[in-house]
């Protein structure tokens, strides 16, 4: 009778040891201290030496021990990002800039989406991020949730807030929403339109509220009538739905949509109804999506610096994490109006 095959490996089998700092140092021809500096993302290494060390790490399959590194430095080199939605154009561009900037600075990111703008969901998201051992958190919540007194941002942890709050106890980065809406509204009034109709974003959105308030104030200061607001939700479908009503009302000659996606829906509805843009109705958007110049006609819109917002948010957070002097605690990014073919003087 044959002997059963053993389930355990032979006693002589040993687990292969991974490459060490010394192995990388020998391969790159540098000291172990230099390899340690590169592994910990420190900047006091010449770029040519850094690249040689990184090449050796890759060649040998070396992976820094994250837990050991955190114990030595007191940092995990990990940044949490909390976002209300990952589907909007602005949020994705901002997140991309945060991720690229974080990688350059030697940090990784952990993203936690928040499904609903409630205290419970926000608190749960903070808890999930803290479980991921993050050094700090960037909060990108366009809803007013962060303004509420019952929502507590984590104490003892570096936090930067993007585009979502009136609070002044944390560094903030935002676009000058009011200035952008003023530029859009004044542009249409300057073309000779008697007033400007507005498709706003959702009521709970901080950005939408800022743009709507500025649109209203600009009309009032110009002595122009303030029409009723069309309430949207940032989607192309909402723009199309309101665009159908706009197309049926010949008194509407100028429309400012709170983002480019809703403006695209308006353009479709007007085209289907046979109302010409810009001869019959002028349309302005907000965001300056990469595709805005390919709409028909190319869309006049307010340009936002999403990449600059992401980079600046990360700079502020890392300055807090690393206790570097940072004289500016908040930043407001300027906007500019990009005039294209979707706006013109009203028909006589």
Short mmCIF file of the C-alpha atoms (twelve columns), coordinates in Angstrom:
data_MODEL
# 
_entry.id   MODEL 
# 
loop_
_atom_site.group_PDB 
_atom_site.id 
_atom_site.type_symbol 
_atom_site.label_atom_id 
_atom_site.label_alt_id 
_atom_site.label_comp_id 
_atom_site.label_asym_id 
_atom_site.label_seq_id 
_atom_site.Cartn_x 
_atom_site.Cartn_y 
_atom_site.Cartn_z 
_atom_site.pdbx_PDB_model_num 
ATOM 1   C CA . UNK A 1   0.000   0.000  0.000   1 
ATOM 2   C CA . UNK A 2   1.365   3.404  -0.931  1 
ATOM 3   C CA . UNK A 3   2.035   6.040  1.663   1 
ATOM 4   C CA . UNK A 4   -0.341  9.046  1.668   1 
ATOM 5   C CA . UNK A 5   1.031   12.251 0.209   1 
ATOM 6   C CA . UNK A 6   1.883   14.717 2.951   1 
ATOM 7   C CA . UNK A 7   -0.104  17.947 3.004   1 
ATOM 8   C CA . UNK A 8   2.774   19.916 4.548   1 
ATOM 9   C CA . UNK A 9   5.884   21.054 2.687   1 
ATOM 10  C CA . UNK A 10  9.220   19.420 3.443   1 
ATOM 11  C CA . UNK A 11  10.955  20.648 6.560   1 
ATOM 12  C CA . UNK A 12  13.757  21.979 4.417   1 
ATOM 13  C CA . UNK A 13  11.420  24.368 2.577   1 
ATOM 14  C CA . UNK A 14  11.751  27.946 3.766   1 
ATOM 15  C CA . UNK A 15  9.857   31.091 2.931   1 
ATOM 16  C CA . UNK A 16  11.771  33.320 0.576   1 
ATOM 17  C CA . UNK A 17  12.889  36.565 2.165   1 
ATOM 18  C CA . UNK A 18  11.943  39.721 0.299   1 
ATOM 19  C CA . UNK A 19  14.617  42.239 -0.716  1 
ATOM 20  C CA . UNK A 20  15.797  44.516 2.084   1 
ATOM 21  C CA . UNK A 21  17.002  48.117 2.240   1 
ATOM 22  C CA . UNK A 22  20.546  46.753 2.094   1 
ATOM 23  C CA . UNK A 23  19.801  44.783 -1.066  1 
ATOM 24  C CA . UNK A 24  18.442  47.890 -2.775  1 
ATOM 25  C CA . UNK A 25  21.372  49.992 -1.553  1 
ATOM 26  C CA . UNK A 26  23.888  47.493 -2.953  1 
ATOM 27  C CA . UNK A 27  22.043  47.280 -6.282  1 
ATOM 28  C CA . UNK A 28  21.848  51.094 -6.626  1 
ATOM 29  C CA . UNK A 29  25.326  51.764 -5.269  1 
ATOM 30  C CA . UNK A 30  24.114  54.058 -2.481  1 
ATOM 31  C CA . UNK A 31  23.834  53.947 1.301   1 
ATOM 32  C CA . UNK A 32  20.916  52.397 3.151   1 
ATOM 33  C CA . UNK A 33  20.149  55.858 4.563   1 
ATOM 34  C CA . UNK A 34  19.624  57.140 1.012   1 
ATOM 35  C CA . UNK A 35  17.285  54.259 0.219   1 
ATOM 36  C CA . UNK A 36  15.365  54.991 3.430   1 
ATOM 37  C CA . UNK A 37  14.974  58.648 2.470   1 
ATOM 38  C CA . UNK A 38  13.588  57.698 -0.951  1 
ATOM 39  C CA . UNK A 39  11.270  55.074 0.559   1 
ATOM 40  C CA . UNK A 40  9.889   57.637 2.989   1 
ATOM 41  C CA . UNK A 41  9.309   60.266 0.306   1 
ATOM 42  C CA . UNK A 42  11.846  62.728 1.688   1 
ATOM 43  C CA . UNK A 43  13.102  65.460 -0.635  1 
ATOM 44  C CA . UNK A 44  16.755  65.731 0.421   1 
ATOM 45  C CA . UNK A 45  17.936  63.343 -2.286  1 
ATOM 46  C CA . UNK A 46  19.286  64.359 -5.697  1 
ATOM 47  C CA . UNK A 47  16.846  63.535 -8.482  1 
ATOM 48  C CA . UNK A 48  19.314  61.346 -10.397 1 
ATOM 49  C CA . UNK A 49  20.025  59.355 -7.227  1 
ATOM 50  C CA . UNK A 50  16.311  59.073 -6.448  1 
ATOM 51  C CA . UNK A 51  15.590  57.677 -9.901  1 
ATOM 52  C CA . UNK A 52  18.455  55.154 -9.567  1 
ATOM 53  C CA . UNK A 53  17.080  53.970 -6.224  1 
ATOM 54  C CA . UNK A 54  13.535  53.716 -7.601  1 
ATOM 55  C CA . UNK A 55  14.820  51.709 -10.556 1 
ATOM 56  C CA . UNK A 56  16.596  49.310 -8.179  1 
ATOM 57  C CA . UNK A 57  13.456  48.985 -6.038  1 
ATOM 58  C CA . UNK A 58  11.468  48.029 -9.104  1 
ATOM 59  C CA . UNK A 59  14.107  45.637 -10.400 1 
ATOM 60  C CA . UNK A 60  14.350  43.803 -7.059  1 
ATOM 61  C CA . UNK A 61  10.634  43.948 -6.255  1 
ATOM 62  C CA . UNK A 62  11.233  45.920 -3.059  1 
ATOM 63  C CA . UNK A 63  8.133   47.163 -1.228  1 
ATOM 64  C CA . UNK A 64  8.525   49.585 1.716   1 
ATOM 65  C CA . UNK A 65  6.976   48.334 4.955   1 
ATOM 66  C CA . UNK A 66  4.174   50.848 5.389   1 
ATOM 67  C CA . UNK A 67  3.385   49.908 8.971   1 
ATOM 68  C CA . UNK A 68  7.008   50.141 10.085  1 
ATOM 69  C CA . UNK A 69  7.411   53.437 8.279   1 
ATOM 70  C CA . UNK A 70  4.335   54.841 10.015  1 
ATOM 71  C CA . UNK A 71  5.677   53.805 13.422  1 
ATOM 72  C CA . UNK A 72  8.975   55.555 12.741  1 
ATOM 73  C CA . UNK A 73  7.565   58.760 11.257  1 
ATOM 74  C CA . UNK A 74  4.171   59.000 12.962  1 
ATOM 75  C CA . UNK A 75  2.576   59.343 9.493   1 
ATOM 76  C CA . UNK A 76  0.821   56.866 7.205   1 
ATOM 77  C CA . UNK A 77  1.389   58.928 4.022   1 
ATOM 78  C CA . UNK A 78  -2.276  58.361 3.234   1 
ATOM 79  C CA . UNK A 79  -4.907  61.042 2.607   1 
ATOM 80  C CA . UNK A 80  -8.646  60.515 2.805   1 
ATOM 81  C CA . UNK A 81  -11.019 62.161 0.338   1 
ATOM 82  C CA . UNK A 82  -14.726 62.375 1.153   1 
ATOM 83  C CA . UNK A 83  -17.000 63.169 -1.798  1 
ATOM 84  C CA . UNK A 84  -20.746 63.604 -2.108  1 
ATOM 85  C CA . UNK A 85  -20.776 62.296 -5.678  1 
ATOM 86  C CA . UNK A 86  -18.211 60.850 -8.062  1 
ATOM 87  C CA . UNK A 87  -20.348 61.410 -11.158 1 
ATOM 88  C CA . UNK A 88  -20.159 65.186 -11.592 1 
ATOM 89  C CA . UNK A 89  -17.631 66.697 -13.978 1 
ATOM 90  C CA . UNK A 90  -16.191 69.125 -11.437 1 
ATOM 91  C CA . UNK A 91  -15.716 66.513 -8.709  1 
ATOM 92  C CA . UNK A 92  -13.943 64.092 -11.028 1 
ATOM 93  C CA . UNK A 93  -11.569 66.794 -12.287 1 
ATOM 94  C CA . UNK A 94  -10.865 67.908 -8.710  1 
ATOM 95  C CA . UNK A 95  -10.286 64.326 -7.547  1 
ATOM 96  C CA . UNK A 96  -7.929  63.675 -10.454 1 
ATOM 97  C CA . UNK A 97  -5.845  66.723 -9.503  1 
ATOM 98  C CA . UNK A 98  -5.747  65.623 -5.844  1 
ATOM 99  C CA . UNK A 99  -4.617  62.116 -6.806  1 
ATOM 100 C CA . UNK A 100 -1.875  63.327 -9.165  1 
ATOM 101 C CA . UNK A 101 -0.587  65.906 -6.673  1 
ATOM 102 C CA . UNK A 102 -0.684  63.390 -3.824  1 
ATOM 103 C CA . UNK A 103 1.369   60.877 -5.800  1 
ATOM 104 C CA . UNK A 104 3.991   63.526 -6.572  1 
ATOM 105 C CA . UNK A 105 4.182   64.364 -2.864  1 
ATOM 106 C CA . UNK A 106 4.593   60.705 -1.887  1 
ATOM 107 C CA . UNK A 107 1.066   60.193 -0.540  1 
ATOM 108 C CA . UNK A 108 -1.651  57.730 -1.487  1 
ATOM 109 C CA . UNK A 109 -5.365  58.547 -1.304  1 
ATOM 110 C CA . UNK A 110 -8.433  56.705 -0.052  1 
ATOM 111 C CA . UNK A 111 -11.776 57.865 -1.469  1 
ATOM 112 C CA . UNK A 112 -15.057 57.409 0.400   1 
ATOM 113 C CA . UNK A 113 -18.258 58.576 -1.352  1 
ATOM 114 C CA . UNK A 114 -21.188 59.924 0.661   1 
ATOM 115 C CA . UNK A 115 -24.505 58.742 -0.754  1 
ATOM 116 C CA . UNK A 116 -26.806 61.211 1.042   1 
ATOM 117 C CA . UNK A 117 -26.073 64.623 2.571   1 
ATOM 118 C CA . UNK A 118 -27.079 63.594 6.079   1 
ATOM 119 C CA . UNK A 119 -25.295 63.793 9.414   1 
ATOM 120 C CA . UNK A 120 -25.415 60.005 9.734   1 
ATOM 121 C CA . UNK A 121 -23.853 59.334 6.337   1 
ATOM 122 C CA . UNK A 122 -21.153 61.972 6.815   1 
ATOM 123 C CA . UNK A 123 -20.238 60.620 10.260  1 
ATOM 124 C CA . UNK A 124 -20.100 57.073 8.867   1 
ATOM 125 C CA . UNK A 125 -17.785 58.230 6.071   1 
ATOM 126 C CA . UNK A 126 -15.447 59.864 8.590   1 
ATOM 127 C CA . UNK A 127 -15.381 56.636 10.594  1 
ATOM 128 C CA . UNK A 128 -14.482 54.587 7.513   1 
ATOM 129 C CA . UNK A 129 -11.645 56.950 6.655   1 
ATOM 130 C CA . UNK A 130 -10.252 56.905 10.183  1 
ATOM 131 C CA . UNK A 131 -10.211 53.102 10.006  1 
ATOM 132 C CA . UNK A 132 -7.999  53.432 6.918   1 
ATOM 133 C CA . UNK A 133 -5.282  55.197 8.969   1 
ATOM 134 C CA . UNK A 134 -5.242  58.509 7.122   1 
ATOM 135 C CA . UNK A 135 -3.088  61.502 8.058   1 
ATOM 136 C CA . UNK A 136 -5.721  64.018 6.956   1 
ATOM 137 C CA . UNK A 137 -8.966  64.410 5.030   1 
ATOM 138 C CA . UNK A 138 -10.114 66.562 2.110   1 
ATOM 139 C CA . UNK A 139 -13.878 67.090 2.268   1 
ATOM 140 C CA . UNK A 140 -15.600 67.717 -1.084  1 
ATOM 141 C CA . UNK A 141 -19.267 68.045 -0.150  1 
ATOM 142 C CA . UNK A 142 -21.169 70.523 -2.273  1 
ATOM 143 C CA . UNK A 143 -24.206 70.231 0.016   1 
ATOM 144 C CA . UNK A 144 -24.691 72.516 3.017   1 
ATOM 145 C CA . UNK A 145 -24.215 69.557 5.349   1 
ATOM 146 C CA . UNK A 146 -20.861 70.797 6.709   1 
ATOM 147 C CA . UNK A 147 -22.497 74.039 7.869   1 
ATOM 148 C CA . UNK A 148 -24.789 72.235 10.300  1 
ATOM 149 C CA . UNK A 149 -23.961 72.333 13.976  1 
ATOM 150 C CA . UNK A 150 -24.786 68.643 14.439  1 
ATOM 151 C CA . UNK A 151 -22.109 67.577 11.950  1 
ATOM 152 C CA . UNK A 152 -18.740 67.321 13.647  1 
ATOM 153 C CA . UNK A 153 -15.598 67.202 11.560  1 
ATOM 154 C CA . UNK A 154 -12.965 64.988 13.191  1 
ATOM 155 C CA . UNK A 155 -10.930 66.675 15.923  1 
ATOM 156 C CA . UNK A 156 -7.207  66.149 16.159  1 
ATOM 157 C CA . UNK A 157 -6.936  65.440 12.422  1 
ATOM 158 C CA . UNK A 158 -5.972  67.776 9.586   1 
ATOM 159 C CA . UNK A 159 -9.000  68.671 7.436   1 
ATOM 160 C CA . UNK A 160 -9.423  70.872 4.342   1 
ATOM 161 C CA . UNK A 161 -12.894 71.655 3.002   1 
ATOM 162 C CA . UNK A 162 -13.588 72.209 -0.716  1 
ATOM 163 C CA . UNK A 163 -16.627 74.125 -1.957  1 
ATOM 164 C CA . UNK A 164 -19.139 73.326 0.757   1 
ATOM 165 C CA . UNK A 165 -19.269 75.457 3.857   1 
ATOM 166 C CA . UNK A 166 -19.563 78.796 5.614   1 
ATOM 167 C CA . UNK A 167 -17.425 77.515 8.482   1 
ATOM 168 C CA . UNK A 168 -14.143 79.233 9.185   1 
ATOM 169 C CA . UNK A 169 -12.575 76.728 11.582  1 
ATOM 170 C CA . UNK A 170 -10.939 74.727 8.767   1 
ATOM 171 C CA . UNK A 171 -8.910  75.736 5.693   1 
ATOM 172 C CA . UNK A 172 -11.092 76.022 2.590   1 
ATOM 173 C CA . UNK A 173 -10.651 76.107 -1.164  1 
ATOM 174 C CA . UNK A 174 -13.413 77.288 -3.469  1 
ATOM 175 C CA . UNK A 175 -14.164 78.835 -6.838  1 
ATOM 176 C CA . UNK A 176 -15.462 82.399 -6.782  1 
ATOM 177 C CA . UNK A 177 -18.993 81.204 -7.519  1 
ATOM 178 C CA . UNK A 178 -20.551 84.657 -7.183  1 
ATOM 179 C CA . UNK A 179 -18.091 86.265 -9.569  1 
ATOM 180 C CA . UNK A 180 -18.665 83.606 -12.215 1 
ATOM 181 C CA . UNK A 181 -22.454 83.999 -12.066 1 
ATOM 182 C CA . UNK A 182 -22.098 87.786 -12.230 1 
ATOM 183 C CA . UNK A 183 -19.913 87.497 -15.342 1 
ATOM 184 C CA . UNK A 184 -22.463 85.237 -17.066 1 
ATOM 185 C CA . UNK A 185 -25.453 87.435 -16.205 1 
ATOM 186 C CA . UNK A 186 -23.753 90.733 -17.087 1 
ATOM 187 C CA . UNK A 187 -22.611 89.271 -20.401 1 
ATOM 188 C CA . UNK A 188 -26.197 88.522 -21.433 1 
ATOM 189 C CA . UNK A 189 -27.519 91.858 -20.192 1 
ATOM 190 C CA . UNK A 190 -24.687 93.603 -22.008 1 
ATOM 191 C CA . UNK A 191 -25.804 92.018 -25.266 1 
ATOM 192 C CA . UNK A 192 -29.139 93.781 -24.868 1 
ATOM 193 C CA . UNK A 193 -31.389 91.110 -23.340 1 
ATOM 194 C CA . UNK A 194 -34.033 92.629 -21.074 1 
ATOM 195 C CA . UNK A 195 -33.494 89.939 -18.436 1 
ATOM 196 C CA . UNK A 196 -31.828 86.553 -17.915 1 
ATOM 197 C CA . UNK A 197 -33.594 83.341 -16.893 1 
ATOM 198 C CA . UNK A 198 -31.744 80.922 -14.658 1 
ATOM 199 C CA . UNK A 199 -31.646 77.135 -14.322 1 
ATOM 200 C CA . UNK A 200 -30.239 76.565 -10.858 1 
ATOM 201 C CA . UNK A 201 -28.628 73.496 -9.348  1 
ATOM 202 C CA . UNK A 202 -30.204 71.513 -6.475  1 
ATOM 203 C CA . UNK A 203 -31.413 73.474 -3.450  1 
ATOM 204 C CA . UNK A 204 -29.007 71.724 -1.057  1 
ATOM 205 C CA . UNK A 205 -25.949 72.637 -3.149  1 
ATOM 206 C CA . UNK A 206 -23.640 75.326 -1.793  1 
ATOM 207 C CA . UNK A 207 -22.352 76.147 -5.300  1 
ATOM 208 C CA . UNK A 208 -25.863 76.369 -6.758  1 
ATOM 209 C CA . UNK A 209 -26.989 78.719 -3.983  1 
ATOM 210 C CA . UNK A 210 -23.991 81.006 -4.505  1 
ATOM 211 C CA . UNK A 211 -24.592 81.197 -8.259  1 
ATOM 212 C CA . UNK A 212 -28.318 81.801 -7.879  1 
ATOM 213 C CA . UNK A 213 -27.818 84.564 -5.299  1 
ATOM 214 C CA . UNK A 214 -25.307 86.336 -7.539  1 
ATOM 215 C CA . UNK A 215 -27.540 86.016 -10.631 1 
ATOM 216 C CA . UNK A 216 -30.429 87.536 -8.693  1 
ATOM 217 C CA . UNK A 217 -28.309 90.341 -7.229  1 
ATOM 218 C CA . UNK A 218 -26.840 91.233 -10.638 1 
ATOM 219 C CA . UNK A 219 -30.311 91.553 -12.181 1 
ATOM 220 C CA . UNK A 220 -31.542 93.689 -9.280  1 
ATOM 221 C CA . UNK A 221 -28.533 95.999 -9.487  1 
ATOM 222 C CA . UNK A 222 -29.113 96.399 -13.233 1 
ATOM 223 C CA . UNK A 223 -32.793 97.212 -12.683 1 
ATOM 224 C CA . UNK A 224 -33.819 94.147 -14.704 1 
ATOM 225 C CA . UNK A 225 -36.815 91.927 -13.872 1 
ATOM 226 C CA . UNK A 226 -35.970 88.835 -11.804 1 
ATOM 227 C CA . UNK A 227 -37.805 85.844 -13.347 1 
ATOM 228 C CA . UNK A 228 -38.803 82.655 -11.578 1 
ATOM 229 C CA . UNK A 229 -36.014 80.109 -11.134 1 
ATOM 230 C CA . UNK A 230 -36.019 76.765 -12.918 1 
ATOM 231 C CA . UNK A 231 -34.741 74.229 -10.366 1 
ATOM 232 C CA . UNK A 232 -32.439 71.552 -11.788 1 
ATOM 233 C CA . UNK A 233 -30.184 68.805 -10.461 1 
ATOM 234 C CA . UNK A 234 -27.006 69.311 -12.560 1 
ATOM 235 C CA . UNK A 235 -28.089 66.662 -15.097 1 
ATOM 236 C CA . UNK A 236 -28.571 66.969 -18.843 1 
ATOM 237 C CA . UNK A 237 -32.074 65.528 -18.356 1 
ATOM 238 C CA . UNK A 238 -33.029 68.411 -16.055 1 
ATOM 239 C CA . UNK A 239 -31.745 70.933 -18.590 1 
ATOM 240 C CA . UNK A 240 -33.713 69.235 -21.344 1 
ATOM 241 C CA . UNK A 241 -36.901 69.188 -19.266 1 
ATOM 242 C CA . UNK A 242 -36.694 72.892 -18.464 1 
ATOM 243 C CA . UNK A 243 -35.490 73.613 -21.979 1 
ATOM 244 C CA . UNK A 244 -38.767 72.268 -23.344 1 
ATOM 245 C CA . UNK A 245 -40.698 74.853 -21.325 1 
ATOM 246 C CA . UNK A 246 -38.234 77.588 -22.267 1 
ATOM 247 C CA . UNK A 247 -38.678 76.708 -25.931 1 
ATOM 248 C CA . UNK A 248 -42.454 77.166 -25.610 1 
ATOM 249 C CA . UNK A 249 -42.136 80.701 -24.191 1 
ATOM 250 C CA . UNK A 250 -41.111 83.257 -26.807 1 
ATOM 251 C CA . UNK A 251 -40.495 85.936 -24.154 1 
ATOM 252 C CA . UNK A 252 -37.393 84.023 -22.952 1 
ATOM 253 C CA . UNK A 253 -34.379 85.154 -24.977 1 
ATOM 254 C CA . UNK A 254 -31.466 84.552 -22.565 1 
ATOM 255 C CA . UNK A 255 -30.731 81.608 -20.258 1 
ATOM 256 C CA . UNK A 256 -27.939 81.095 -17.722 1 
ATOM 257 C CA . UNK A 257 -27.648 77.427 -16.708 1 
ATOM 258 C CA . UNK A 258 -25.751 76.669 -13.492 1 
ATOM 259 C CA . UNK A 259 -23.593 74.057 -15.232 1 
ATOM 260 C CA . UNK A 260 -22.682 72.948 -18.743 1 
ATOM 261 C CA . UNK A 261 -24.532 69.636 -18.555 1 
ATOM 262 C CA . UNK A 262 -27.881 71.368 -17.985 1 
ATOM 263 C CA . UNK A 263 -26.985 73.887 -20.701 1 
ATOM 264 C CA . UNK A 264 -26.490 70.965 -23.099 1 
ATOM 265 C CA . UNK A 265 -29.988 69.713 -22.296 1 
ATOM 266 C CA . UNK A 266 -31.379 73.198 -22.997 1 
ATOM 267 C CA . UNK A 267 -29.629 73.308 -26.375 1 
ATOM 268 C CA . UNK A 268 -31.184 69.982 -27.386 1 
ATOM 269 C CA . UNK A 269 -34.687 71.082 -26.383 1 
ATOM 270 C CA . UNK A 270 -34.368 74.372 -28.261 1 
ATOM 271 C CA . UNK A 271 -33.071 72.621 -31.395 1 
ATOM 272 C CA . UNK A 272 -35.947 70.125 -31.319 1 
ATOM 273 C CA . UNK A 273 -38.485 72.939 -30.967 1 
ATOM 274 C CA . UNK A 274 -37.012 74.877 -33.880 1 
ATOM 275 C CA . UNK A 275 -35.776 77.792 -31.771 1 
ATOM 276 C CA . UNK A 276 -32.391 78.963 -32.986 1 
ATOM 277 C CA . UNK A 277 -29.366 79.454 -30.727 1 
ATOM 278 C CA . UNK A 278 -28.274 82.200 -30.401 1 
ATOM 279 C CA . UNK A 279 -30.602 84.033 -32.807 1 
ATOM 280 C CA . UNK A 280 -33.747 83.299 -30.765 1 
ATOM 281 C CA . UNK A 281 -32.276 82.274 -27.398 1 
ATOM 282 C CA . UNK A 282 -28.784 82.850 -25.994 1 
ATOM 283 C CA . UNK A 283 -27.440 80.188 -23.607 1 
ATOM 284 C CA . UNK A 284 -24.584 80.383 -21.072 1 
ATOM 285 C CA . UNK A 285 -23.251 77.514 -18.952 1 
ATOM 286 C CA . UNK A 286 -20.873 77.168 -16.014 1 
ATOM 287 C CA . UNK A 287 -17.780 74.899 -15.668 1 
ATOM 288 C CA . UNK A 288 -16.232 74.986 -19.164 1 
ATOM 289 C CA . UNK A 289 -16.254 71.228 -19.649 1 
ATOM 290 C CA . UNK A 290 -13.673 69.879 -22.079 1 
ATOM 291 C CA . UNK A 291 -16.513 69.204 -24.542 1 
ATOM 292 C CA . UNK A 292 -18.176 72.625 -24.257 1 
ATOM 293 C CA . UNK A 293 -16.506 73.962 -27.381 1 
ATOM 294 C CA . UNK A 294 -17.923 70.992 -29.306 1 
ATOM 295 C CA . UNK A 295 -21.575 71.641 -28.380 1 
ATOM 296 C CA . UNK A 296 -23.691 73.060 -31.186 1 
ATOM 297 C CA . UNK A 297 -23.283 75.901 -31.166 1 
ATOM 298 C CA . UNK A 298 -20.079 76.022 -29.086 1 
ATOM 299 C CA . UNK A 299 -21.108 77.040 -25.579 1 
ATOM 300 C CA . UNK A 300 -20.371 80.342 -23.883 1 
ATOM 301 C CA . UNK A 301 -19.525 79.353 -20.318 1 
ATOM 302 C CA . UNK A 302 -17.742 80.257 -17.086 1 
ATOM 303 C CA . UNK A 303 -14.368 78.556 -16.737 1 
ATOM 304 C CA . UNK A 304 -13.446 76.968 -13.401 1 
ATOM 305 C CA . UNK A 305 -9.900  75.930 -12.431 1 
ATOM 306 C CA . UNK A 306 -10.713 72.470 -11.068 1 
ATOM 307 C CA . UNK A 307 -7.103  71.316 -11.278 1 
ATOM 308 C CA . UNK A 308 -5.904  74.343 -9.315  1 
ATOM 309 C CA . UNK A 309 -8.565  73.683 -6.667  1 
ATOM 310 C CA . UNK A 310 -7.400  70.082 -6.226  1 
ATOM 311 C CA . UNK A 311 -3.735  71.041 -6.081  1 
ATOM 312 C CA . UNK A 312 -4.342  73.843 -3.602  1 
ATOM 313 C CA . UNK A 313 -6.484  71.668 -1.331  1 
ATOM 314 C CA . UNK A 314 -3.699  69.100 -1.184  1 
ATOM 315 C CA . UNK A 315 -1.057  71.777 -0.520  1 
ATOM 316 C CA . UNK A 316 -3.031  73.139 2.413   1 
ATOM 317 C CA . UNK A 317 -3.628  69.669 3.836   1 
ATOM 318 C CA . UNK A 318 0.000   68.552 3.600   1 
ATOM 319 C CA . UNK A 319 1.108   71.835 5.171   1 
ATOM 320 C CA . UNK A 320 -1.186  71.039 8.107   1 
ATOM 321 C CA . UNK A 321 -0.057  67.412 8.323   1 
ATOM 322 C CA . UNK A 322 3.622   68.281 8.242   1 
ATOM 323 C CA . UNK A 323 3.181   71.365 10.458  1 
ATOM 324 C CA . UNK A 324 4.749   73.614 7.843   1 
ATOM 325 C CA . UNK A 325 4.113   77.367 8.057   1 
ATOM 326 C CA . UNK A 326 1.197   78.199 5.781   1 
ATOM 327 C CA . UNK A 327 0.121   81.854 5.939   1 
ATOM 328 C CA . UNK A 328 -2.966  81.427 3.723   1 
ATOM 329 C CA . UNK A 329 -5.608  79.251 5.375   1 
ATOM 330 C CA . UNK A 330 -8.176  79.553 2.605   1 
ATOM 331 C CA . UNK A 331 -8.100  80.156 -1.134  1 
ATOM 332 C CA . UNK A 332 -10.681 81.421 -3.622  1 
ATOM 333 C CA . UNK A 333 -9.954  80.617 -7.266  1 
ATOM 334 C CA . UNK A 334 -10.976 83.169 -9.869  1 
ATOM 335 C CA . UNK A 335 -13.252 82.430 -12.816 1 
ATOM 336 C CA . UNK A 336 -13.333 83.780 -16.347 1 
ATOM 337 C CA . UNK A 337 -16.045 83.970 -18.961 1 
ATOM 338 C CA . UNK A 338 -15.299 82.088 -22.190 1 
ATOM 339 C CA . UNK A 339 -17.400 83.637 -24.957 1 
ATOM 340 C CA . UNK A 340 -18.331 81.322 -27.804 1 
ATOM 341 C CA . UNK A 341 -21.126 81.132 -30.380 1 
ATOM 342 C CA . UNK A 342 -24.132 80.359 -28.138 1 
ATOM 343 C CA . UNK A 343 -24.736 84.011 -27.185 1 
ATOM 344 C CA . UNK A 344 -25.685 87.032 -29.277 1 
ATOM 345 C CA . UNK A 345 -27.866 90.179 -29.074 1 
ATOM 346 C CA . UNK A 346 -31.605 89.472 -29.090 1 
ATOM 347 C CA . UNK A 347 -33.415 89.470 -32.407 1 
ATOM 348 C CA . UNK A 348 -35.115 92.743 -33.243 1 
# 
